[in-house]
Amino acid sequence: MINLKEKIEIYLGRKPDFENEVITQNDMIGGVSNPYIKEWNVEGVDKPTDAQLDALSSQATTLENNAIAVA
């Protein structure tokens, strides 16, 4: 499963501080996961749209698979 945080890392080209720079939230709606960016505090970088993040899905999958292989 593609992780929102991994897409954000790819978009920024680095791992942000997920407690201060980028705060995500996952609301369950009708029993379905609905992750989103709650706060975007990255100076000098525009908050990505859902479409921009969705375009990074294949790269996020590769990043996720590499992390599993290392673990």
C-alpha positions in Angstrom: 0.0 0.0 0.0 1.3 3.4 -0.9 2.0 5.6 2.1 1.2 9.3 2.1 4.4 10.0 4.1 6.6 8.3 1.5 4.9 10.3 -1.3 5.7 13.5 0.6 9.3 12.4 1.1 9.7 11.9 -2.7 7.9 15.2 -3.4 10.4 17.1 -1.2 13.4 15.0 -2.0 14.1 14.5 1.7 12.4 13.3 4.9 10.6 16.2 6.5 10.0 16.7 10.2 6.5 15.0 10.5 5.8 16.7 13.8 6.4 20.3 12.8 6.9 20.7 9.0 4.3 18.3 7.7 1.5 17.0 9.8 -0.7 14.3 8.4 -4.0 12.9 9.6 -5.9 9.8 8.7 -9.7 10.1 9.1 -11.7 6.9 8.8 -14.8 7.7 6.7 -17.3 4.8 6.4 -14.6 2.4 7.5 -12.2 3.6 4.7 -8.9 5.2 5.4 -8.6 8.8 4.2 -5.1 10.1 4.9 -4.3 13.7 4.1 -2.0 16.6 4.9 -3.4 18.5 7.8 -0.7 21.1 8.1 2.1 22.1 5.6 4.8 24.2 7.1 7.6 23.7 4.7 9.2 27.0 3.9 9.7 27.8 0.2 7.8 24.7 -1.0 4.2 24.8 -2.1 1.9 22.2 -0.6 1.4 19.4 -3.1 -2.0 18.7 -4.6 -3.5 15.2 -4.3 -2.9 14.8 -8.1 0.8 15.6 -7.7 1.2 13.1 -4.9 -0.8 10.4 -6.7 1.6 10.8 -9.6 4.4 9.7 -7.3 2.7 6.4 -6.4 5.1 4.2 -8.3 8.2 5.9 -6.8 6.6 5.6 -3.3 6.0 1.8 -3.9 9.7 1.4 -4.8 10.7 3.3 -1.7 8.4 1.2 0.5 9.6 -2.1 -1.0 13.3 -1.1 -0.5 12.5 -0.3 3.2 10.9 -3.8 3.6 13.9 -5.5 2.0 16.4 -3.7 4.3 14.4 -4.6 7.5 
